Amino acid sequence: MSHIVGKSAYKKLEERLNRFPQGAPPSETLYKILSILFNEKEVELVSQLPIKPFTINTASRIWKLNKVNTEKVLDELAGRAILLDFEHSGIKKYVLPPPMAGFFEFSIMRTRQDIDQKLLSELFHQYLNIEEDFVKNLFFGSETLMGRTFVQEEVLSKNNLVSILDHEKASHIIKTSPHIGISMCYCRHKMEHLGKACDAPMDICMTFNNVAKSLIRHNYARRVEASECMELLHKAYEHNLVQCGENVRNNVSFICNCCSCCCEFLVAAKRFGIPHSVQTTSFIPKIDEDKCTGCGKCVKACPVSAIEWVTNDDGTNNKPKKAKINEEICLGCGICVRTCSNKSITLKRRKEQIITPVNSVHRIVLMAIEKGKLPKLIFDNQSFGSHRVMAAILTVILKLPPIKQIMASKQMKSIYLEKLFKRIK
C-alpha cells in the first residue's frame, strides 16, 4: 500500500493529468485513488513529467537526478503500468498514459498483491459511476470521441464484407498488429470486487502494438498470436459483447469486449442518456416488419437499449407489438442481427459518413481543440527539447477543416498560426 501524502501533491498531479483532453476532475475520491497507486516521492516526480513521450535524458534534466537513478525510477513506474515504455528509432522512451483509457484500467487488469484491489475498485466505482464529473468530462464537450465501435463481421452480408474498410474491421487490427496482449477485463474485474460482475469472459481485453509490448514486458498482459486473438474475438461475438476500440485508423492500441452491465462506456450511455459514448460503426440495422415475429430477443440483447417495443395498430383489437430501432442511439454493432433467429434484421450502410481520426495524435489534437485545451497540449511546459512534437501537432492542425483551424487559432490567440493558415490557402 502506498503512503498517504498531502493534498497539495495530488493537486499538482491532477493538474498534470488535466493537460490530457479527457482530464481528471479534482475529487477527494481521485486523491484517494492516487494515494493507492503512487507513493509520496512518485507523486512529486510524476507531476513534473511531460504528457507526451520523453526520454531518460529529459526526465533526468527535469528531476535533477543522474541518469542511472532516473532510469531506475522510470522502470519502477513502468513495472506497475503507471508509465508505458517503448523504443523509437533505437531510443528508449516513456509516456504517461491518460487515466482512461490508461493507468486506471491497467492497475486492475491483472490480480495483484501489492495494492488493495478491492478498495481501489470501490474508489473507481465511486469516481466513475457515482460521481458524475469524470464521466461527463470524458463523454461530453467533444465531437471527437475516444472510442469507437467495431461491427460484428460474422453478421455482415457479402456486399457489406466487400465494401467494409480495413480499419473498420477488428479482424484486420488483430491480423496486422506486431504485438498482441490479452489481459483481464478492467470493468468486470472491478465489478467482481463489488460483487456485481456478470458471467461474460474475463480474460479477453485486447491491447496492440507498443501498448501491448509494454504491458506484456511487465506481466500485465500475456502475449498471444493473431490466431488465438481471433478465437477470443469469436468468443466475444458468441457472448454478445460489443467491441469498443481506440478511435483511430492506424496503430489501434486497444479493443475492449464490453458487456452492457459492467462497461464504463455502455453504462454511461444508458445512465446519462448519451446518444453515443463511443463512435458508431458505419452500419445501421434495419428490421423487416413482415418477417418480425415480435419475439423480443433483439430488445433484450441490445447493449444500449436502442431497440424498443412499439404497438403496431393494424386496425384490429390485437395491436401486435413490433421492435423498432432508435437510430439516434444505435451503435451499429450487429448484436441484434446475431440474436434474431428469424433473420428479420440486416445491416445497411449509414447515409452519413463516419470520420475516424488517422492516429492518436490526430485524435488528441481534435479533442483538445474541441474542449478548449489546445494551449495546454502544445505548451506542456516540460516537453520541448526539440520542435518535433510541435511540428507533429501543427501538421495535424494544418490539415483540419477551416472551422477547426479557426477554433485552434482563437484558443492559441496566435499570429503565428494565423500566418501559417493564410500561407496554405
HUTAJO-V312646 format. One record per backbone hydrogen bond with DSSP energy under -0.5 kcal/mol. CO is the residue of the C=O (numbers start at 0). NH is the residue of the N-H. E is the energy in kcal/mol with one decimal. If there is no record, write none. Layout:
{{CO,NH,E} {CO,NH,E}}
This chain:
{{2,4,-0.5} {5,8,-0.7} {5,9,-1.2} {6,10,-2.4} {7,11,-1.6} {8,12,-1.7} {9,13,-3.3} {10,14,-2.4} {11,15,-1.7} {12,16,-2.6} {13,17,-1.7} {15,18,-1.6} {16,19,-1.6} {26,30,-2.1} {27,31,-1.8} {28,32,-2.2} {29,33,-2.6} {30,34,-1.7} {31,35,-1.0} {32,35,-0.8} {32,36,-1.7} {33,37,-2.4} {38,42,-2.2} {39,43,-1.5} {40,44,-2.2} {41,45,-3.2} {42,46,-1.7} {44,47,-1.5} {45,48,-1.4} {53,93,-2.6} {54,58,-2.1} {55,59,-2.8} {56,60,-2.2} {57,61,-2.3} {58,62,-3.0} {59,63,-1.3} {59,64,-1.4} {65,69,-2.3} {66,70,-2.7} {67,71,-1.7} {68,72,-2.1} {69,73,-2.6} {70,74,-2.7} {71,75,-1.7} {72,76,-2.2} {73,77,-2.5} {74,78,-2.1} {75,79,-0.6} {76,79,-0.8} {76,81,-2.5} {76,82,-0.9} {77,80,-1.7} {81,96,-0.6} {83,94,-1.9} {85,92,-3.6} {87,90,-1.6} {90,87,-2.6} {91,55,-0.6} {92,85,-2.4} {93,53,-2.6} {94,83,-2.5} {94,96,-0.8} {97,102,-1.4} {98,101,-0.9} {98,103,-1.9} {98,104,-0.7} {101,105,-2.3} {102,106,-1.4} {104,107,-1.7} {105,108,-1.5} {108,183,-2.1} {114,116,-1.3} {115,119,-2.5} {116,120,-2.3} {117,121,-2.1} {118,122,-2.3} {119,123,-2.7} {120,124,-2.5} {121,125,-2.1} {122,126,-2.8} {123,127,-3.1} {124,128,-2.3} {124,129,-1.1} {125,129,-0.8} {125,130,-3.3} {131,135,-2.6} {132,136,-2.4} {133,137,-1.9} {134,138,-2.1} {135,139,-2.7} {145,246,-2.4} {146,278,-2.9} {147,244,-2.9} {149,242,-0.6} {150,152,-1.0} {151,154,-1.7} {152,155,-1.4} {156,160,-2.4} {157,161,-1.6} {158,162,-1.6} {159,163,-2.1} {164,167,-1.3} {165,168,-1.9} {167,150,-0.7} {167,169,-0.5} {168,172,-1.5} {169,173,-2.3} {170,174,-2.5} {171,175,-1.4} {172,176,-0.7} {173,176,-0.8} {178,208,-1.6} {179,223,-1.9} {180,206,-2.4} {181,221,-2.3} {182,203,-0.6} {182,204,-2.3} {184,188,-2.3} {185,189,-2.6} {186,190,-2.1} {187,191,-1.9} {188,192,-1.6} {189,193,-0.8} {190,195,-3.3} {190,196,-0.7} {191,194,-1.3} {201,184,-2.5} {201,203,-1.8} {204,182,-2.4} {205,254,-2.5} {206,180,-2.5} {207,210,-0.9} {207,211,-1.3} {208,212,-2.4} {209,213,-2.2} {210,214,-2.4} {211,215,-2.9} {212,216,-2.1} {213,217,-1.5} {214,219,-3.3} {214,220,-1.1} {215,218,-1.7} {221,181,-2.0} {224,228,-2.0} {225,229,-2.5} {226,230,-1.6} {227,231,-2.0} {228,232,-2.1} {229,233,-2.2} {230,234,-1.9} {231,235,-2.3} {232,236,-2.1} {233,237,-2.2} {234,238,-1.2} {235,240,-2.5} {236,239,-1.9} {241,243,-0.8} {241,257,-3.6} {242,149,-2.6} {242,244,-0.5} {243,255,-3.5} {244,147,-2.7} {245,247,-2.1} {252,207,-2.2} {253,245,-1.8} {254,205,-2.0} {255,243,-2.3} {255,257,-0.7} {257,241,-2.9} {258,262,-1.7} {262,266,-2.8} {263,267,-2.1} {264,268,-1.8} {265,269,-1.7} {266,270,-2.8} {267,271,-2.6} {267,273,-0.6} {268,272,-0.6} {268,273,-0.7} {278,148,-2.7} {281,349,-3.1} {283,347,-2.7} {285,345,-2.1} {286,288,-1.0} {287,290,-1.2} {287,291,-1.8} {295,299,-1.8} {296,300,-2.0} {297,301,-2.0} {301,304,-1.0} {305,325,-3.6} {307,323,-2.6} {309,311,-0.5} {309,321,-2.9} {310,312,-1.0} {311,313,-1.1} {319,311,-2.9} {321,309,-2.6} {323,307,-2.5} {324,326,-1.0} {325,328,-1.3} {325,329,-2.1} {330,280,-2.5} {332,151,-2.7} {333,337,-1.7} {334,338,-2.1} {335,339,-1.1} {338,340,-1.0} {339,342,-1.2} {343,287,-3.3} {345,285,-2.9} {347,283,-2.7} {352,354,-0.6} {353,355,-0.6} {356,248,-1.9} {357,249,-2.5} {358,362,-2.4} {359,363,-2.8} {360,364,-2.5} {361,365,-2.3} {362,366,-2.6} {363,367,-2.5} {364,368,-2.5} {365,369,-2.5} {366,370,-1.8} {367,372,-3.3} {367,373,-0.8} {368,371,-1.2} {372,376,-1.9} {373,377,-2.7} {374,378,-2.9} {376,379,-0.8} {378,380,-0.6} {379,382,-2.3} {382,384,-1.4} {386,390,-2.5} {387,391,-2.2} {388,392,-2.3} {389,393,-2.8} {390,394,-2.3} {391,395,-1.6} {392,396,-2.3} {393,397,-2.7} {394,398,-0.7} {395,398,-1.0} {396,399,-1.6} {400,403,-0.7} {400,404,-1.9} {401,405,-2.4} {402,406,-1.9} {403,407,-2.4} {404,408,-2.6} {405,409,-2.5} {406,410,-2.1} {407,411,-2.2} {408,412,-2.0} {408,413,-1.0} {412,414,-0.6} {413,417,-1.8} {414,418,-2.4} {415,419,-1.9} {416,420,-2.5} {417,421,-2.1} {418,422,-1.9} {419,423,-1.1} {420,423,-0.5} {421,424,-1.0}}
